[in-house]
Amino acid sequence: MNKFGELELRYLSNNADGDKPHVITITEVLPKNCRYEVQKSELSIPGYDMFPENFPGDGVRGVIIYVKQELEATEVSIGEKFKECVWVKINLEDKHKLLIGGIYKSPSSSEGKHEELNCLLREVSKMDKMYDQILITGDFNFPGIDWRTLSARDTVSKEFIECIRDCYFDQIVDQPTRVRVNQVPSVLDLILVTDSNRVTQVGYDDPLGSSDHCVMNFNYVCNTSIDTSQKEKFRYFKGDYDKMRSELDIDWDTSLAVDNTEAMEHIFTDKLLSAMDSYIPKGISKQKKGKTPLSGEVVKMIKRKHRLWTRYMETRDDSKYRDYCKARNRVKAIVKKERKQREQELAVNCKNNCKPFWRYVNSKRKTVSGVSELHTELEGKKVVAESDSAKAKVLAEFFSSVFTNEPEGDFVQLDLPGCVQSNVFLFADDTKLYREIQDSRDNTIIQQDLDSLYAWSERWCLRFHPDKCKVLPISNKRKICEDPVYTMDTYTGGVKHLEVVRVEKDIGVNIDSHLAFDEHIQIQVNKANKLVGIIRRTFSHLDYKTFCLLFKSLVRPHLEYAASVWSPMSKHSIETIENVQRRATKMLPFLQYKSYTERLNILNLPTLKYRRLRGDMIETYKILTAVYDHNVTGGLFEIHQTTTRGHSLKLKKEGCRLDVRKNCFTMRVVDIWNSLPEIVVHAKSLKSFENRLDGLWRDHPMKADYSVQYGDTQRAGALTSTEMNIEEQQLLRS
C-alpha cells in the first residue's frame, strides 16, 4: 500500500526506461494491521485491469494481478479451498490461451494449507488441454528448498518438490529473492512455467520501499493478439474548413429524400467523411510522455538506492547493506515529502485548476473496468459475445428498441398541463401529477388524468414507461390504511397496476410518505461519510488548509444539497448529520484529542446546523427580492402589512398544529427572519446580504455548538448602519 509511489515512478511512469509491463503481480497487498478497510479503487492503476474483481477478500493479505487493458484478460475461478491466489486468462493468436496465476503462501501456514496448495497446483496442471501455456508467479515461502539441486530436508518442502515434478512445471528463479542482514539469503519468490524456453531476461531489482523481497522482472515470449500498428488520426487543427463547408453546401432535402432514417444516416455520413478526407489531413500522433510524479532529486535517490543494492548483492558486505538501508530510508522520507507537497498543491489550486484535482481524486475513487462477456440469444441459440465488435452489436440491438417514429408536421408547444384536471409539474423529462384526496371522486379524477396522459403520450410519441411510474401517498397518519390503486395502459395492449411506494427520489431528494426525510438524511450521511473515508485514504498528509478545502468541496455539499427542503427537526437526525463533520475533523493528528467545539474554532468551520440556518435566510432573501422566478415562488410568503416594530419585510406567520408543518421551510424561517435588523434584510445585493448576516451572527454560539437554539442566546439589539458598514468592509478586506 505504501510503496505505490515508487512503483509508479520506476515501472509505470511514461518517463521510465523501457515499456510499461504488460502484467504485474503483487503479493501481500494489504498490511498486517490496517486501520481501515481498503477499497478496490485505491489500488487501481490507469490502463490496467485489476484482478480479482472481488478484492479484497476476508482474512487474507491479498494477491493482485494487473493486466494491460489491451490484452483483454478475464478472471478464471480455480479451486475453492486455497484462497490467496488469483487466475486470469489471456487469449493468444490462433485461439491459443495463456493462464497466469498469482499465489501467496504465508510462512506460518499449517500443514493443511500446504496440502491445499499442492492440490491447487495439481488441478491447474490438468488444464493443459484447455490452456496451451501456464505461467505462475508468487511468494511461496519455502526457504528450505535448494532449487539448484531441487532438494530439501523438511517433509513439507519435499512434498512441494514432488508436487512440482508431478505437474511438470519448470522453476526459473535461480538467485535469492529475499535478503536480510545476518540472515541466509533464500529463494522465496518463484516462477513456474510449463515451458522454460519462453522465459527470458530474468532480472532482480532492488526492493520497493522498506521491503526485503526483490522485484523480479522477466520477458515471457508468446504471440498475443495485440494490434501494435499505429493508426492515423485526423489533425483537426490543420483542416481547411472553408472549403469543406463549401463542398457540403448542397441541397440536403433532395439528397436525403429517401424512405427511412438509416439510409439518410448512411448518405449523410458518406458525404461528411468524404469531405473530411479531402480537407482534413491525417497523421500518426506520437504518445506524449507524462510528467514524472516525483522530482528529479527523488529519481536520483532511487537510482542510487538501486546501485547500492547491486553492490551489496555482488559483495555481500554488511557495510554496503547499511549504506543501502540509509539510501532506502532517505528515499522513503523524500517520497513522503514529495507526495505531501503534491497533495497540498492539488487541494490549494482545485478552484483555479480543477482538472488535475479531480483526476487525482477520481483515480482513487473509481475503478475502470471493461465490459464483461455478454450472453444473448441469436436465432434461438445462446451466444456469448467476447470481442468488442460483438459486444457493440449486442448492445446496439438491445438499445434500438428506444427509437420511435416522429409525428408528421411541425412541432408545436406541448399541451400536457391542459389535458389533466389535477395539478401537474414538469421538470426536464419528469412529470409529477398530484391532487388532494378528499373522497373517492378525487381518485376517479386521478385515474382519468392518467388515461389522458397515456393518450397525450401516444399523440406526441413521448411514451411513459409504466414500470417507472410510481404512486407516493402522502399523509400525516402513522399508518396509511389502504394503498391507492391506479392503472396505466401499456403499449402492448395490457394494463399495468402502478407500484405504490413509501419513498421516492425526486431531483436528488428522497421524499417519504410522512415528509420526515429520515431515509434521505441517512443516505446523504452515508455518502458523505464514505467520501470522508476516501479523503482519509487518498490524501495521506492532511494539514489545515488541505483538509478544509477537501471537506468543503467534496463532503459538505452532500449534507447541504436542498437542505431547505429536508432540514431535520429531531435531535437524533441533527446529531447524525453533525457526526460526519465531527469524525472528519478528527482526521487531523493535531486535533484528534481536542473537543468538537475546539476543533471547529481552530479550523474556522461552523456547525452544519448553523450552515442550514444561514442557508434558509439566504433562500428567504432570494425569494423576497425576486432573485427566483416570482411566478413560482410568489405564494410562499405573505408580508405582514401592519407592522409596528421590526423591519418592513416582516413575514406573516400562520397557525399550524402539526410538527411537520411547523418545521417546513415557509414556517420555520419566519421568526428568525423577522428578528433580523433592517440594515440586513434591505441589503442591495445577495453578496451584501451574506456579508451583513455573517457580521450579525459572527459571535453566535450556534457556530460552534449545534445544541444551542437560535432564540436561546440571540444577540441583543441590532447593529446600527454605521457599525454594519464597518463590519462589512472588514469582511470584504479579509
C-alpha positions, 0 to 999 in steps of 0.5 A: 500500500505504501510503496505505490509511489515508487512503483509508479515512478520506476515501472509505470511512469511514461518517463521510465526506461523501457515499456510499461509491463504488460502484467504485474503481480503483487503479493501481500497487498494489504498490511498486517494491521490496517486501520481501515478497510481498503477499497478496490479503487485505491489500488487501481492503476490507469490502463490496467485491469485489476484482478480479482474483481472481488478484492479484497477478500476476508482474512487474507493479505491479498494477491493482485494481478494487473493486466494491460487493458489491451490484452483483454484478460478475464478472471478464471475461478480455480479451486475453492479451498486455497484462497490467496491466489488469483487466475486470469486468462489471456487469449493468444493468436490462433485461439491459443490461451495463456493462464497466469496465476498469482499465489501467496503462501504465508510462512506460518501456514499449517500443514493443511494449507500446504496440502491445499496448495499442492492440490491447487497446483495439481488441478491447474496442471490438468488444464493443459488441454484447455490452456496451451501455456501456464505461467505462475508467479508468487511468494511461496515461502519455502526457504528450505528448498535448494532449487539448484539441486531441487532438494530439501530436508523438511517433509513439507518442502519435499512434498512441494518438490514432488508436487512440482515434478508431478505437474511438470512445471519448470522453476526459473528463479535461480538467485535469492529473492529475499535478503536480510542482514545476518540472515541466509539469503533464500529463494522465496519468490518463484516462477513456474512455467510449463515451458522454460524456453519462453522465459527470458531476461530474468532480472532482480531489482532492488526492493520497493520501499522498506521491503526485503523481497526483490522485484523480479522482472522477466520477458515471457515470449508468446504471440498475443493478439495485440494490434501494435500498428499505429493508426492515423488520426485526423489533425483537426487543427490543420483542416481547411474548413472553408472549403469543406463547408463549401463542398457540403453546401448542397441541397440536403432535402433532395439528397436525403429524400429517401424512405427511412432514417438509416439510409439518410444516416448512411448518405449523410455520413458518406458525404461528411467523411468524404469531405473530411478526407479531402480537407482534413489531413491525417497523421500518426500522433506520437504518445506524449510522455507524462510528467514524472510524479516525483522530482528529479532529486527523488529519481536520483535517490532511487537510482542510487538506492538501486546501485547500492543494492547491486553492490551489496548483492555482488559483495555481500558486505554488511557495510554496503547493506547499511549504506543501502538501508540509509539510501532506502530510508532517505528515499522513503522520507523524500517520497513522503515529502514529495507526495505531501507537497503534491497533495497540498498543491492539488487541494490549494489550486482545485478552484483555479485548476480543477482538472488535475484535482479531480483526476487525482481524486477520481483515480482513487475513487473509481475503478475502470473496468471493461465490459464483461462477456455478454450472453444473448440469444441469436436465432434461438441459440445462446451466444456469448459475445467476447470481442468488442465488435460483438459486444457493440452489436449486442448492445446496439440491438438491445438499445434500438428498441428506444427509437420511435417514429416522429409525428408528421408536421411541425412541432408545436408547444406541448399541451400536457398541463391542459389535458389533466384536471389535477395539478401537474409539474414538469421538470426536464423529462419528469412529470409529477401529477398530484391532487388532494384526496378528499373522497373517492371522486378525487381518485376517479379524477386521478385515474382519468388524468392518467388515461389522458396522459397515456393518450397525450403520450401516444399523440406526441410519441413521448411514451411513459414507461409504466414500470417507472411510474410510481404512486407516493401517498402522502399523509400525516397518519402513522399508518396509511390504511389502504394503498391507492390503486391506479392503472396505466395502459401499456403499449402492448395492449395490457394494463399495468397496476402502478407500484405504490411506494413509501419513498421516492427520489425526486431531483436528488431528494428522497421524499417519504410518505410522512415528509420526515426525510429520515431515509434521505438524511441517512443516505446523504450521511452515508455518502458523505461519510464514505467520501470522508473515508476516501479523503482519509485514504487518498490524501495521506498528509492532511494539514489545515488548509488541505483538509478544509478545502477537501471537506468543503468541496467534496463532503459538505455539499452532500449534507447541504444539497436542498437542505431547505427542503429536508432540514431535520427537526429531531435531535437524533437526525441533527446529531447524525448529520453533525457526526460526519463533520465531527469524525472528519475533523478528527482526521487531523493528528493535531486535533484528534484529542481536542473537543468538537467545539475546539476543533471547529474554532481552530479550523474556522468551520461552523456547525452544519446546523448553523450552515442550514440556518444561514442557508434558509435566510439566504433562500428567504432573501432570494425569494423576497427580492425576486432573485427566483422566478416570482411566478413560482415562488410568489405564494410562499410568503405573505408580508405582514402589512401592519407592522409596528416594530421590526423591519418592513419585510416582516413575514406573516406567520400562520397557525399550524398544529402539526410538527411537520408543518411547523418545521417546513421551510415557509414556517420555520424561517419566519421568526428568525427572519423577522428578528433580523435588523433592517440594515440586513434584510434591505441589503442591495445585493445577495453578496451584501446580504451574506456579508451583513448576516455573517457580521450579525451572527459572527459571535453566535454560539450556534457556530460552534455548538449545534445544541444551542437554539437560535432564540436561546442566546440571540444577540441583543439589539441590532447593529446600527448602519454605521457599525454594519458598514464597518463590519462589512468592509472588514469582511470584504478586506479579509 
